[in-house]
């Protein structure tokens, strides 16, 4: 085969291919949108010379016809997959055909939302789906589903199936309305159909939110206090309060809010108040504390007796603990001793043979929490002995020196209840508190409960008035409702001090009369007893041991008192004087005699010259008095004869 022949064959094939791919047929309309069950007509026109044309269709096909224009009519179309085409048999090449696009659509009969929730009830935080069901729609490829949440377009990502959305509700979604729309886009040849379903309202069930408005606060005694508790939740929350249920507290509810009202508040209202908001999906609680500035929370426990004072190793006694509230407020009660032993009995028995007994009653109460009260128990022991002494080895004390007076107490308890009283003779004296030192043998005075040896000491300055004085001390246990005292044996102290001459009994100037002696007596106080001697520039007479010196001449005489601790001097000046007393006495005597003589002489003359009765006492006879007659002192018992 030549090259020319090959070229002709290839050209002819190309013409055939070109003419076959562009079949000379015109379809009008080339695309038709027909509602399911409706009738449609499509025209087919031959654009080239042919040997016949026709429609091939499941219904109303025409077969091969020698015409240039041919209409196909389809009635009650229901099969979207039917095959319909127009064909032509050209003169110069084989049969070709064209197929119109027939879009058979159905308007959705129903659009609805279904979900895996129960009747629209959803629990916050859990996963749910919403499915938009579009019934009897065609063609589905032209269908678009759009979601709306409260009329706001709910956008989905490109990988999400538009007919179904996954949804995790929150409490903010409660009451939200979802809606889906079926959009059938048949344009430009057909309609744009929009079918919307009814709204789907969700009811989100969620536990209570955080509690609002319940905060810590202060109150004043006697005031009224209101605590408010509110929370949001679905279903609406119910409220429970936990607190110490005093008689002045009441609960009130109003429109989803719960209140605690406290009237005439007392210290028993100090404490914690817990509000619990709950529903079937959960709960939320919050605690607020009420307090009073400067006031302490009362512990509703009572110990009876409140105080026990027992002697060591005496008869055992018991105490009871009870709650000052209803049993509903009490969560737990028990006794606990210092050894950590727990006793759930409400009665505690005091062991008087155990020094460190310290029982505590504990209680746990609603709203108050744990609190406790300690039994005030005093276990005492009177001292075995009380003694008083001077600190150090002192046989005698020296005046003006400072010494320490010590009161020793043996085996006494409790130490903090011991008080010492000091006595000087029968008189008590109280040293300044900061001048008394208290100690005990390896113990803490304020904390030790067992019997201990103690001492109280105080400093004092000795003077001579203390010599021979008896000092004593009394140790007292200052217990509630009674005081027990033990007195020491008295301590007699000796004080040594230098002499002091008594100058009030020995004048500094003493007169002496010539020819007469005058006693000068020197007395001095001192311990040991001072030695007294006289010193003078003149010759001294013999000195007596009692300090008396008889002087007859003038001069200066010095008394000296001396002992081991010092001496004292006192000078006396003796002045000689003339004694005029005898002359004065003689003159007075002569004068008295002269006056007496003159008086007697004058009286005798007077008596002689007066008219006086004269009596003779010759032969006197005694006479008797009549007992019925009174006699005066002038009556004479002797009978007398009257003289002329």
Order of alpha helices (4+ residues) and beta strands (2+ residues): alpha-beta-beta-beta-beta-beta-beta-beta-beta-beta-beta-beta-beta-beta-beta-beta-beta-beta-beta-beta-beta-beta-beta-beta-beta-beta-beta-beta-beta-beta-beta-beta-beta-beta-beta-beta-beta-beta-beta-beta-beta-beta-beta-beta-beta-beta-beta-beta-beta-beta-beta-beta-beta-alpha-beta-beta
